[in-house]
Amino acid sequence: MATWDPQQYERFSDLRNRPFGDLIARVGADSPRRVVDLGCGNGPLTLTLADRWPEADITGVDSSESMLQRASALDAQGRVRWELADVSKWDGADETDVIVTNATLQWVPEHLALIDRWLAGLPAGGWFAMQVPGNFDAPSHRIIRELAREHSRAGDLAGALRDAPVESPECYAEALASYCGHFDVWETTYLQVLDPQGAQRCPVLEWVKGTALRPLLDVLDDSERDGFLDELVGRFDAAYPRAPYGTPMPFRRIFAVGRKGGAV
């Protein structure tokens, strides 16, 4: 798993947070007893679950100690239980009313089997909500893969590349339909406008440094990393030219929400 940098991740927090709100808006749970956010990251979105369901036991699970430290620091009132764990090994679905996993499952190989296990354990009437990025064929990700495969250490970088780590909306619909009488699967392409103030040299680079580039940067040493990033700048600038209002970066995301049991 990649080494995460909470400060870098938070540089575009408004754009990263918006899909979570769109996802949770489709969850119809009224008064859940236990809500679990799998892959909670740096915490602010998990805290919004505590705002929505103040009487619920809210748990945030993540495998990054640095992210959880940030989350705990934000949670001054101790409203959330923060757990350091690999989400692929989490097995508390039978005691949970709402399972949320936002921008996490793209990092988990074979996650359809994981979704099936969670849904099988979820009590009747429980809710499952997931969101994953669906932009792995976007110029940003194609450029990263191309440059990594041209690199002198291409063999070392190969294990950090992910060509297609998520499934189609139809696949997620099929997974939910096996257990959920009510489910809703959709995709949205957000036209993200990065750095409208023009303060960043290459805003697309700053975006991917918070997520997609993390596994590759962990492989390279300092000098290799600097050269790799410099080469990305030119390629990103060509693929995502700056406009007078900022740098537009289309970003596709896939959502799935279901309620276990009979139709609502």
C-alpha positions as CSV (number, residue, x, y, z in Angstrom):
1,M,0.0,0.0,0.0
2,A,1.2,3.5,-0.8
3,T,2.7,5.9,1.8
4,W,0.1,8.6,2.2
5,D,0.7,12.3,2.8
6,P,-2.4,13.9,4.4
7,Q,-1.3,17.5,3.6
8,Q,-0.9,16.7,-0.1
9,Y,-4.2,14.9,-0.2
10,E,-6.0,17.9,1.4
11,R,-4.8,20.4,-1.2
12,F,-7.9,19.8,-3.3
13,S,-10.2,18.8,-0.4
14,D,-13.3,20.5,-1.8
15,L,-13.1,18.6,-5.1
16,R,-12.2,15.3,-3.3
17,N,-15.0,15.7,-0.8
18,R,-17.9,16.4,-3.2
19,P,-18.4,12.8,-4.4
20,F,-18.8,11.6,-0.8
21,G,-21.7,14.0,-0.3
22,D,-23.3,12.8,-3.5
23,L,-22.9,9.2,-2.4
24,I,-24.2,9.6,1.1
25,A,-27.2,11.6,-0.1
26,R,-28.6,8.3,-1.6
27,V,-28.3,6.4,1.7
28,G,-31.8,6.3,3.2
29,A,-30.9,5.0,6.7
30,D,-32.9,6.9,9.4
31,S,-31.4,5.8,12.7
32,P,-28.6,3.3,12.3
33,R,-26.9,2.0,15.4
34,R,-23.5,1.4,13.8
35,V,-21.9,3.1,10.7
36,V,-18.5,2.1,9.4
37,D,-16.4,4.1,6.9
38,L,-13.9,1.7,5.3
39,G,-10.9,3.6,4.0
40,C,-11.7,6.7,6.0
41,G,-8.4,8.5,5.1
42,N,-7.8,11.8,6.9
43,G,-11.2,11.9,8.6
44,P,-13.3,15.0,7.8
45,L,-15.8,13.0,5.7
46,T,-16.2,10.4,8.4
47,L,-17.0,13.2,10.8
48,T,-19.9,14.3,8.5
49,L,-21.4,10.8,9.2
50,A,-21.3,11.7,12.9
51,D,-23.1,14.9,12.0
52,R,-25.8,13.1,10.1
53,W,-26.3,10.3,12.6
54,P,-25.3,11.7,16.0
55,E,-26.7,8.8,17.9
56,A,-24.8,6.2,15.9
57,D,-21.6,4.4,16.8
58,I,-19.3,5.7,14.0
59,T,-16.1,3.9,13.1
60,G,-13.4,4.9,10.6
61,V,-11.0,2.2,9.4
62,D,-7.9,2.8,7.4
63,S,-4.5,1.2,6.8
64,S,-2.5,4.5,6.9
65,E,-1.3,5.5,10.4
66,S,-0.5,9.0,9.2
67,M,-4.0,9.5,7.8
68,L,-5.6,8.2,11.1
69,Q,-3.4,10.5,13.1
70,R,-4.7,13.4,11.1
71,A,-8.3,12.1,11.5
72,S,-7.9,11.8,15.3
73,A,-6.5,15.3,15.5
74,L,-9.6,16.6,13.7
75,D,-11.9,14.7,16.0
76,A,-11.5,16.9,19.1
77,Q,-14.7,15.6,20.6
78,G,-14.0,12.0,20.1
79,R,-17.1,11.3,18.1
80,V,-15.5,8.6,15.9
81,R,-13.7,5.4,16.8
82,W,-10.6,5.3,14.5
83,E,-9.1,1.9,13.7
84,L,-5.9,1.0,12.0
85,A,-6.6,-2.0,9.8
86,D,-6.6,-3.4,6.3
87,V,-10.1,-3.0,5.0
88,S,-9.8,-6.3,3.0
89,K,-9.6,-8.1,6.4
90,W,-12.5,-6.2,8.1
91,D,-15.3,-8.6,9.0
92,G,-17.8,-6.6,11.1
93,A,-20.6,-6.5,8.5
94,D,-23.0,-8.5,10.6
95,E,-22.9,-5.9,13.4
96,T,-23.2,-2.9,11.0
97,D,-26.2,-1.0,9.7
98,V,-24.4,1.3,7.2
99,I,-21.1,0.4,5.3
100,V,-19.5,3.2,3.5
101,T,-16.4,2.9,1.4
102,N,-15.3,6.0,-0.6
103,A,-12.4,6.2,-3.1
104,T,-10.8,3.1,-1.5
105,L,-11.7,-0.1,-3.4
106,Q,-9.6,0.9,-6.4
107,W,-6.6,0.0,-4.1
108,V,-8.0,-3.4,-3.2
109,P,-7.5,-6.2,-5.8
110,E,-10.4,-8.6,-6.3
111,H,-12.7,-6.3,-4.4
112,L,-15.9,-7.7,-6.0
113,A,-15.4,-10.7,-3.7
114,L,-15.0,-8.4,-0.8
115,I,-18.2,-6.6,-1.6
116,D,-20.0,-9.9,-1.8
117,R,-18.7,-10.9,1.6
118,W,-19.8,-7.7,3.2
119,L,-23.2,-7.8,1.6
120,A,-23.7,-11.4,2.7
121,G,-22.9,-10.4,6.3
122,L,-24.9,-7.2,6.4
123,P,-28.2,-7.5,8.3
124,A,-31.5,-7.2,6.5
125,G,-32.3,-3.5,6.0
126,G,-28.7,-2.5,6.2
127,W,-27.1,-0.1,3.6
128,F,-24.0,-0.4,1.5
129,A,-22.5,2.7,-0.3
130,M,-19.4,2.8,-2.4
131,Q,-17.6,5.2,-4.7
132,V,-14.5,4.6,-6.8
133,P,-12.8,6.7,-9.4
134,G,-13.5,5.6,-13.0
135,N,-10.9,7.7,-14.7
136,F,-8.1,5.2,-15.3
137,D,-8.2,5.7,-19.0
138,A,-8.0,9.5,-18.6
139,P,-4.9,11.3,-20.0
140,S,-3.5,11.8,-16.5
141,H,-3.3,8.1,-15.8
142,R,-2.3,7.0,-19.3
143,I,0.6,9.5,-19.1
144,I,1.8,8.1,-15.8
145,R,1.7,4.5,-17.1
146,E,3.5,5.5,-20.3
147,L,6.3,7.3,-18.5
148,A,6.7,4.5,-16.0
149,R,7.1,2.0,-18.7
150,E,9.7,4.2,-20.4
151,H,11.7,4.6,-17.2
152,S,15.1,3.0,-16.6
153,R,13.5,1.3,-13.6
154,A,10.4,0.2,-15.5
155,G,10.6,-3.3,-14.0
156,D,10.5,-2.0,-10.4
157,L,7.7,0.4,-11.2
158,A,5.5,-2.2,-12.9
159,G,4.1,-3.5,-9.6
160,A,2.9,0.0,-8.8
161,L,0.9,0.5,-12.0
162,R,-2.8,-0.1,-12.2
163,D,-4.4,-0.3,-15.7
164,A,-8.0,-1.1,-14.7
165,P,-8.4,-1.6,-11.0
166,V,-12.2,-0.9,-10.9
167,E,-15.2,-2.6,-12.6
168,S,-17.9,-1.2,-14.8
169,P,-21.1,0.2,-13.3
170,E,-22.9,-2.9,-14.6
171,C,-20.6,-5.2,-12.6
172,Y,-21.3,-3.3,-9.4
173,A,-25.0,-3.3,-10.2
174,E,-24.9,-7.1,-10.5
175,A,-23.0,-7.4,-7.2
176,L,-25.6,-5.4,-5.4
177,A,-28.6,-6.9,-7.1
178,S,-27.7,-10.3,-5.6
179,Y,-28.5,-9.0,-2.1
180,C,-30.4,-5.7,-2.4
181,G,-34.0,-5.2,-3.3
182,H,-33.2,-1.6,-3.8
183,F,-30.0,-0.4,-5.4
184,D,-28.8,2.6,-7.3
185,V,-25.7,2.6,-9.5
186,W,-24.5,5.6,-11.5
187,E,-21.5,7.4,-12.9
188,T,-20.7,11.1,-13.0
189,T,-18.0,13.0,-14.7
190,Y,-17.0,16.1,-12.7
191,L,-15.4,18.9,-14.6
192,Q,-12.8,19.8,-11.9
193,V,-11.3,23.2,-12.3
194,L,-7.9,23.1,-10.6
195,D,-6.0,26.0,-9.3
196,P,-8.2,28.9,-10.5
197,Q,-5.8,31.4,-8.8
198,G,-2.9,30.2,-11.0
199,A,-0.6,29.6,-8.0
200,Q,0.6,26.1,-8.9
201,R,3.1,25.3,-11.6
202,C,1.2,22.2,-12.7
203,P,-2.0,21.6,-10.8
204,V,-2.7,18.2,-12.4
205,L,0.6,17.0,-11.1
206,E,-0.3,18.3,-7.6
207,W,-3.6,16.4,-7.9
208,V,-2.1,13.0,-8.8
209,K,0.7,13.5,-6.2
210,G,-2.0,13.1,-3.6
211,T,-3.3,9.7,-5.0
212,A,-2.3,8.0,-8.2
213,L,1.4,8.8,-8.0
214,R,1.9,7.6,-4.4
215,P,2.9,4.0,-5.1
216,L,5.4,5.0,-7.8
217,L,7.0,7.8,-5.7
218,D,7.6,5.2,-3.0
219,V,9.7,3.1,-5.4
220,L,11.9,5.9,-6.7
221,D,14.8,7.6,-4.8
222,D,15.0,11.4,-4.5
223,S,16.9,12.1,-7.7
224,E,14.8,9.7,-9.7
225,R,11.6,11.1,-8.3
226,D,12.6,14.7,-9.3
227,G,13.3,13.7,-12.9
228,F,10.1,11.7,-13.1
229,L,8.0,14.6,-11.9
230,D,9.7,17.1,-14.2
231,E,8.9,14.9,-17.2
232,L,5.3,14.6,-16.1
233,V,4.9,18.4,-16.0
234,G,5.5,18.8,-19.7
235,R,3.2,16.0,-20.6
236,F,0.4,17.1,-18.2
237,D,0.6,20.7,-19.5
238,A,0.1,19.5,-23.1
239,A,-2.8,17.2,-22.1
240,Y,-4.5,19.7,-19.7
241,P,-3.8,23.2,-20.9
242,R,-4.6,26.0,-18.5
243,A,-7.7,28.2,-19.3
244,P,-8.3,31.7,-18.0
245,Y,-10.4,30.3,-15.2
246,G,-8.1,27.5,-14.1
247,T,-7.0,24.1,-15.4
248,P,-10.0,21.9,-16.4
249,M,-9.6,18.2,-15.5
250,P,-12.6,15.9,-16.2
251,F,-12.9,13.2,-13.6
252,R,-15.2,10.2,-13.9
253,R,-16.5,8.5,-10.7
254,I,-18.7,5.4,-10.2
255,F,-21.2,5.1,-7.4
256,A,-23.3,2.2,-6.0
257,V,-25.8,2.3,-3.1
258,G,-28.0,-0.6,-2.0
259,R,-30.3,-1.6,0.8
260,K,-30.2,-5.2,1.7
261,G,-33.4,-7.2,1.6
262,G,-36.8,-6.4,0.0
263,A,-37.5,-3.4,-2.1
264,V,-38.0,0.0,-0.4
